[in-house]
Amino acid sequence: MAVDHRGLNAFLNVARLGSVGAAATALSLTQPAVSRTLRKLEQQLGVQLFLRRSTGMELTAFGQSLLPHAALLETGLHRALEEIDLLRGASKGMARVGILPSLVPDILPTVLNNVRMKLPGIQLHVVEAPNHQLTRALLRGEIDFAIAAVPPEFTEESIRVTPLLSDEICIVARAAHPIMRKKSPTQKELREYDWALQERGGLIWRYFQALFASANLEPPVVTLTANSVQTLKSVILSSDLITMLPRISIRNEEKNKSLRPVPLRAARWRRQIAVLRRSNGSMLPAVNLVLTEFRKTLIETSGPDRAALR
């Protein structure tokens, strides 16, 4: 069955933007033109892709099934055009990278400088997000690879995992925090303070809940949630809030003695940092160069904590 790529393009825009009108604006077309293209696609497939609601367009089960495949086809076409531009000398290449927020401050600037020196003119697109969002972006073809934390139960067959290093997760507070006066604080004492954490759904939230559950305590109040590690560090530095962060993300603050891990042995965990790639397909030379620089910088930055490969 031959499917017109214009139909898939209209389908993707309506699915992402939620309405025919918004898709028409994005595609510089009229609404009737987008509607006709969608109807033609539905006729070709023999199924209904959307339910027309007063609030917008809602994907049917058929539409939800088509969405990831259409996104991959779109990404594949863009990659092919980029490779053609690269071969004819019109481009130095583009790399789309997903990375955890905790790794951005210390890792990304070094990688960017090294990549620009080795391949001037390269374009780098960075997606900063938690693990589950990076995995989805990789499966949809929106990024070429991800630097992410991999839980032991990770079993996605379409993603290849290459371990890089082991990183420590610890409770963090400002060096002058009252809790630091205690040689061995307890979970009960930690519960007396409000907390700031990264957004719900990740490993850190699981560790946070398990820490207090192990002492038969309800977790303390989480006053602030933020996706930005820099935001969390700024708040912790200027208040008595407590947080949990990867130790690699407070490396500089530990050196200047502004932030410290709280000395509670039961409150330190390990996480595996790895490169995630799609199992099928190859990477362009520019992407391979960026990946090499990320691997090298991560291992160098981790210092004595490094544990995986060179």
C-alpha positions in Angstrom: 0.0 0.0 0.0 1.4 3.4 -1.1 0.9 6.2 1.4 1.5 9.8 0.4 4.0 11.4 2.8 1.8 14.6 2.8 -0.9 12.6 4.5 1.5 11.4 7.2 2.8 15.0 7.6 -0.8 16.3 8.1 -1.5 13.4 10.4 1.6 14.1 12.6 0.8 17.9 12.8 -2.8 17.3 13.8 -1.8 14.7 16.4 0.9 17.0 17.9 -1.0 20.2 17.8 -4.5 18.9 18.7 -6.5 20.6 15.9 -6.9 20.9 12.2 -6.6 24.7 12.5 -3.3 24.7 14.3 -2.0 22.1 11.9 -3.1 24.2 8.9 -1.3 27.2 10.3 1.9 25.2 10.9 1.8 23.7 7.4 0.8 27.0 5.7 -2.3 25.4 4.3 -6.1 26.0 4.6 -8.1 24.0 7.0 -10.2 22.3 4.2 -6.9 21.2 2.5 -5.7 19.6 5.7 -9.1 17.9 6.3 -9.1 16.5 2.7 -5.6 15.2 3.1 -6.5 13.4 6.4 -9.7 11.9 4.9 -7.6 10.6 1.9 -5.1 9.0 4.4 -8.0 7.4 6.4 -9.5 6.1 3.1 -6.1 4.6 2.1 -5.7 2.9 5.4 -9.4 1.9 5.8 -9.6 3.1 9.4 -10.5 6.3 11.3 -7.5 8.0 12.8 -9.2 10.8 14.8 -12.3 11.4 16.7 -13.6 14.9 16.0 -14.4 16.5 19.4 -15.6 20.0 20.2 -12.3 20.4 22.1 -10.1 19.2 19.2 -8.9 16.1 17.5 -8.5 12.9 19.6 -6.5 10.0 18.3 -8.3 6.7 17.9 -6.6 3.4 18.7 -5.6 3.2 15.0 -4.2 6.7 15.2 -2.2 5.9 18.4 -0.8 2.8 16.7 0.2 4.8 13.6 1.8 7.8 15.5 5.2 6.3 16.5 5.7 4.7 13.0 4.8 7.9 11.2 7.2 9.9 13.5 10.0 7.4 12.7 9.3 7.8 9.0 9.5 11.5 9.3 12.7 11.3 11.2 14.2 8.9 8.7 13.4 11.3 5.9 15.0 14.2 7.7 18.1 12.1 8.4 18.3 11.1 4.7 18.2 14.8 3.6 20.8 15.7 6.2 23.1 12.9 4.9 22.7 14.1 1.3 23.6 17.7 2.4 26.6 16.3 4.2 27.8 14.3 1.2 27.5 17.3 -1.1 29.3 19.5 1.3 26.4 21.8 2.2 26.5 20.8 5.8 28.9 19.6 8.5 26.2 17.5 10.1 23.8 17.6 13.0 23.6 15.6 16.2 20.5 15.3 18.4 21.4 14.4 21.9 19.3 13.6 25.0 20.9 14.1 28.4 19.9 14.1 32.0 19.6 17.5 33.7 22.1 16.5 36.4 24.8 16.0 33.8 24.4 19.3 31.8 26.3 21.8 33.9 29.7 20.0 34.1 29.5 17.9 30.9 27.8 19.8 28.1 30.1 22.9 27.9 33.2 20.8 27.6 31.7 18.5 25.0 30.5 21.5 23.0 33.9 23.2 23.0 35.7 20.0 22.0 33.2 19.2 19.2 33.3 22.7 17.7 37.1 22.5 17.6 37.2 19.2 15.9 34.3 19.8 13.5 33.5 23.6 13.0 30.0 24.2 11.6 28.4 21.2 13.2 24.9 21.7 14.6 24.0 20.3 18.1 20.5 19.9 19.3 20.2 19.0 23.0 17.1 17.6 24.8 17.4 17.9 28.6 14.9 15.6 30.3 14.5 12.8 32.8 15.0 9.1 31.9 11.5 8.2 30.8 11.2 11.2 28.5 14.6 10.5 26.9 13.7 6.9 26.3 10.4 8.0 24.6 12.3 10.6 22.5 14.8 7.9 21.4 12.1 5.5 20.4 10.3 8.2 18.4 13.5 9.0 16.6 13.7 12.6 17.9 17.2 12.1 19.2 20.2 10.1 18.0 21.3 8.8 21.4 20.8 9.6 25.1 23.1 9.8 28.1 20.7 8.4 30.8 20.5 6.5 34.0 19.5 2.9 33.4 17.5 1.0 36.1 18.2 -2.7 36.6 14.8 -3.6 35.3 15.3 -1.8 31.9 14.4 -4.3 29.2 13.5 -2.3 26.0 14.6 -4.6 23.2 14.7 -1.9 20.6 17.3 0.1 22.6 21.0 -0.8 22.9 22.5 0.0 26.3 26.3 0.7 26.7 27.3 1.3 30.3 29.6 4.2 31.0 30.0 4.7 34.7 28.4 4.3 38.1 27.3 7.4 39.8 26.2 8.1 43.4 22.9 9.5 44.5 23.0 11.2 47.9 21.1 13.6 50.2 22.4 17.1 49.8 22.2 20.2 52.0 24.2 23.5 52.3 27.4 23.1 54.3 26.1 25.3 57.2 22.7 23.5 57.4 21.7 22.5 61.0 21.6 18.8 60.0 25.3 18.9 59.3 26.0 19.4 63.0 24.9 15.8 63.6 27.5 13.1 63.0 24.9 10.5 62.0 21.4 12.0 61.4 18.4 9.7 61.3 15.5 9.6 58.9 13.3 11.0 61.7 15.6 14.1 62.0 15.7 14.5 58.2 11.9 14.4 58.2 11.8 17.6 60.3 12.9 19.7 57.2 11.1 20.5 54.0 12.6 19.1 50.8 13.1 20.1 47.2 13.3 17.3 44.6 13.4 16.7 40.9 10.1 16.1 39.1 8.1 13.0 40.1 8.6 9.7 38.3 12.3 9.1 38.4 14.8 7.0 40.4 15.3 9.8 42.9 11.7 9.8 44.0 11.8 6.1 44.5 14.9 6.4 46.6 13.3 9.3 48.6 10.2 7.3 49.4 12.1 4.1 50.2 14.4 5.9 52.6 11.6 6.9 54.9 9.5 3.7 54.4 12.5 1.7 55.6 12.2 3.6 59.0 8.3 3.2 58.9 7.9 7.0 58.4 5.8 9.0 56.1 8.0 11.1 53.7 8.6 14.7 54.6 6.9 17.6 52.8 8.3 18.3 49.3 8.0 22.1 49.0 9.5 22.4 45.6 9.9 20.2 42.5 12.0 21.3 39.6 13.4 19.7 36.4 16.5 21.9 36.6 19.4 20.8 38.8 20.7 24.4 38.8 17.4 25.6 40.3 17.6 22.9 43.0 21.2 23.8 43.9 20.4 27.5 44.1 17.4 26.9 46.4 19.4 24.6 48.6 22.3 27.0 48.9 20.0 29.8 50.1 17.7 27.9 52.5 17.3 25.0 54.9 15.6 22.8 52.3 17.2 19.4 51.7 17.4 17.6 48.3 18.7 14.4 46.7 21.1 14.8 43.8 23.6 12.8 41.8 27.0 13.5 43.4 28.5 14.3 40.0 26.2 17.3 39.8 27.6 18.9 43.0 31.3 18.3 42.3 32.2 22.0 42.1 30.1 22.9 45.2 31.8 20.1 47.2 35.2 21.6 46.2 34.3 25.1 47.3 32.5 23.6 50.4 29.1 25.2 49.8 27.1 22.0 49.4 27.8 18.6 51.1 26.3 15.1 51.2 24.4 14.5 54.4 26.4 11.8 56.4 23.8 9.1 56.4 25.1 5.8 55.2 21.6 4.4 54.4 21.0 7.4 52.2 23.5 6.8 49.4 22.6 4.8 46.3 24.3 4.0 43.0 22.9 4.5 39.5 24.3 3.2 36.2 24.9 5.9 33.6 24.8 4.6 30.0 24.6 5.5 26.4 21.2 4.5 24.9 20.9 4.0 21.1 18.3 2.5 18.9 19.2 -1.1 18.1 18.6 -0.8 14.4 20.2 1.8 12.2 23.6 3.5 12.0 24.8 6.9 13.1 26.3 9.6 10.9 30.0 10.6 11.4 29.1 13.8 13.2 26.9 11.9 15.6 29.7 9.4 16.3 32.1 12.3 17.0 29.7 13.9 19.5 29.1 10.5 21.2 32.8 9.9 21.5 33.3 13.3 23.2 30.4 12.7 25.6 31.9 9.3 26.6 35.4 10.8 27.1 34.2 13.8 29.1 31.9 11.8 31.4 34.6 9.3 32.3 37.2 12.1 32.9 34.7 14.1 35.0 33.6 11.2 37.1 37.1 10.9 38.6 37.4 8.1 41.2 33.8 7.3 40.8 34.3 5.9 37.2 33.4 2.3 36.8 32.7 1.2 33.3 34.8 1.7 30.3 37.2 3.7 28.2 
